[in-house]
């Protein structure tokens, strides 16, 4: 347990505290077994899944996967650059796992196909986000720190699944996204860290339960010296400052990407059929600090705000971003 005191001080102190927690707590590696069976933290797609998605598939922030293609990283394990998992005893399989099943987007379309327009009175997929890119091929982000408070429970439980997260991508070579993710499903909030999709496999750290009003810190940091790109591996870390629990995706590979595209906050729901399916406080705010390739804070990032104005139901969606805050309204 790595307690963090006085989270509600000024922003710079909070960021320094978060970085200190990352340095102290990130020793717990994350690597996960690939035995082809659903694990207890997997979100099995239920009857509301698109018709094309087979029964037993798992819902992730990247769409629908066969459970054998969701790789779980456990404490004391490390994900190697080639996709193999190094276990606590130092052993590793001879080859990386390969996904042998189709992967589907939020509409149930195979991921290689273009997605059709959203149909039906159900909100699914990326609804809101605030993002910023460096604007230069010679500039990139070396890290991100985000602070947020877990919202209250939704007013209704209609089988919806909610994801909220910041993240980093490569705007010129978008192969995956690194993200500490807050999720709600079946009446429980939880956090985990994700990287998708080396060999068409999505990798997830250990899921930890969190409670409404818990203060969460999520960090994404390159494992390289400043000014080096592409950084071969990154560490994604989530910490509950109230429970003291944390989860780490350690040394996850970048697949050659240069992370020059940052998301200060994203809301990605699935199976939302009513505005009561969202948390009762109607908004979530991320306090975000980006770092450039010299490990210096990025001042005044020009966030681009966007939300889906045509999806049904419409729930007062809106994004408000300032220098260091991203507010998602719903």
N, C-alpha and C positions, 0 to 999 in steps of 0.2 A: 504494500500500500504506500502511495506517495502523496501525502496530504498537501493541498495547496490552500494557503490562508489568504484572506483579504483579496479575494478575486475582484471585488467591486472597489478597486482603487483606480488611479488614472490608467489610461490605455497602455502607455508604454510600460508601466510596472506590470500590468497584466500580461503583456506580451513577453516580457522578460521572465516572468514566473512560468508562463507556458513553455518557453524554450528550456528553462531549467528542468521542468517536469519531464520534457522530452528526453533530455540528456540523462536524467536519473532513471526513468522508467523504461526507456526503449530497449533495455537489455533483454526483455522478453520477446523472442522471435516468434513469428507466426508462419506456420506451414501446415498444410492440411492433407489428410488422407484422401485417396481417390478410389474408394471401394465400390462405387456404383450404387450405393444405397442412400436414401435420403437421411440426413442427419437431423437431430432434434431442432436445430436452429434454421433449417431450410424452410422456405415459404412455398409449400406445395400449391401449385395453381389449382384452384378449385373449379366448381361448375361455371363460374363467371369468366373463365378463360376463353379466348377466341376459339372458334370451332376447329381451326387448323392445328392447334396446339394439342399434342397427345396427352392423355391422362398420365399423371405422375410427374409431369415436368415441374421445374422449380422456377419461381418468379424472382428475378434479381433486378437491380437498378439498370441493367443492360438488356432486359427482355427475358425471354423464356429459354431455359437450358434443361437438357437432360441432367438428372442428378449426378451422373458419373462425370459430367463436365464442369461441376462446381468443386473446386479444390479447396479443402479446409486446411488452414495452417494452424497448428497447435503450438502451445507454449514449448519453448526449447527447440523448435524446428526452424529451418531457414529455407526460403525459396531461392534456389540457385538461378543464375542468369539464363540457363538453358531450359528452365521450367521444371527441373527435377527438385524434389524435396529432400533436404539433408536432415535426417532425424537426430534426436537428442544423443544417440549413441555414436554419431558420426557416420553412419551408413547412409547410402543413397541408392535408389534404383539405377539400373544400367541405362535407362532411357527415360525421357520426359513423357508424361501422359499425353495421349492424343484423343481428342473428342471425336467419336465416331457417330454422333447423332446430329441431326439438324438443329439449328438455333433459330429462334423466331423473334421478331420485333414485337412491339406492344400491340400491333394489330393482328398478330398471328401470321405474318408474312415471313417466309425464309429471309434471313438477314441479308442475302445477296440481292434481294428483289426490292423494287421501290415500294414504299408504303403507300397505301391508298389513303384518301381523306378519312378523317374520323367520322364514323357513322353511329347513330343511336345516342340516346340520352345518357351517356356514360363518359366521364372524364378519365382518361388514362394517358400516361406519358408526361413529358416535360411540359408543364403548364406555365411556369414562371422562372425567370432567371435574370441575374445581372452578371455581365461578363466584360472582360477587358483583355486586349492583346497588346503585346509590346509594340507592334507596328514596324518592327525591323527584324530582318533575318539574323542580325548579329546581337540581338538582345533576347534575354529569356528570364524566367523567374527561377530563383534558387529555393524558394520555399513559400509557405503560406501558413498563417496562424489564424484560426477562427474561434470565436467564443460565442456561445448561445445558451439559452435557457430552454429546457424541455417544456413544450406546451402542455396545457391540460388535456384531458381525454377528449376525444370527439364527442359530440352530443349524441351521435347514433353509431351503431355498429352494423353496417350492411355488408360485411365481408370485404370492405375496402382495405387497401394497403397503401401506406404513405411513406415516401422517402424524402428527406431533406438533407442537403449537403452542400459544402463548397467543393472545389476540385481544380485540377490542373490537366490541360490537354496540350497537344501540339496542333496549332491551327493549320499548319501546312502538311501534316502527316498524321491525321487523327486515327490512330490505331486503338487507343485505349484512353481511359480517364482514371486518375488517381483521386480517391475521395474518402474522407471519413463521413460515414452515413448514419444519420438518425432515422430509424424506421418505427412505424406503428403497424401492428397486425394482431388481430385477435384480442384486443384489449390491453396490449403491453407495448410500452416504448422500449427500445433497445438501440445500441450503437455497435457498429463494426466498421472495418476498413476494407476497401475493395480496390482491385486492379483487374481490368478486363481488356484484351483477351488473348494472351499468348497461346498459340496452338488452338485457338477457339475455345479456351478454357477461362472461366472467370475465377479469380482467386479472392478469398474472403478470410479475414482474421476471425478470431473467436468473438462471438456475439455476447455482449454483456447487457443485462437488463438495467434500465434507468427509470427514474420516476419523474412525474411532473414537478417542475420548479428546480430540478437538478441543474447545476451549471456544468456545461460540457465544453471542453477544449479539444479542438481537432487541429492537427498539424500535418503538413506534408513537407518533407525536407529531402534534398538530394544528399547522397552519401559521398559526394565528391568535394574537392576543393573549389572555392569560388572561381568563377570565370572559366570553368571547364564545361564543355558541352560537346556531344550529349553525355550526360551523366548516366552511367550504366545501371545504377540502382538507386532506389528511393525508399524512404521509410515513412509510413503513414501511421499516425498515432491518435487515439482517442482516449480522453481521461474524464471521468466523472469527479468533479471537485468536491461533491458532497458525500458520495459513497467511498471515494478513494479507489474505485475499480478502474482498470485501464485495459486496453487491447491494442496490439501492435502488429502491423504488417511490415516486417523488417526486410530490407534489402530486396524489395520487389523490383523486377527488371523494367527498364524503360522501353525496351524493343527499339532502341536507337532514336527515340523521339526527343525533341527539344521542347521543353514545356514553356511555351511562350503565350499561352492562352489560359486565363484564370477565370474561375467562376466564384464570385463572392457568396452566392446563395442560389440554390435551385430547389424547386418543389416539383416532385415527380410522383403523382398519385396513380393508383390503379383501382378500377371498379367503383369510382365515386358516382353515386346516383342521386345524391342530395347534398346541399350545402351543409347539412348537419353532419356529414361524414368527415368534415374538417374539425380541427381542434376548436374548442369553444371560445378562445380569446381572439380568433380571427386574424392573427398575424404572427410571424416569427421573424426575429431580427438577428442577423449575424453581425458581430463586430469582427472585421477582417483586416489583417495586415499582410501585405505582400512584400517579398524581398527580391531585389534585383540580383544580377549575377555577381555583384560585389558584396552580397549579403547585407545591403543597406535597404532600409524601409523605402517602399515606393510611395512618394508623396502625391496626393491628389490624383489617384487613378481615375481615368475617364470611363466610368462604368457605363455600359450600354444596357438599358433596361428593356425587358421584353416579356410579354405574356400573351396567352392565347385568348383572343377576344371572341372566338366563334365556338369554342368547345361548349358542350352542354353537360351538366348545368353550369351557368354563369354565376359565380359566387363572389362578386365584387373583387375580382382579381386585380392586382396592381403591384408594381415594384417601385420602391423608392430607395435610391442609392445616393449616399454622400461619400466623402473621402474614405471613411473608415467604417461605414455601416451599410448593410443591405437589408431592407425590410420587405418581406413577402406578405402580401395581404390576400385573404381568401374569405 
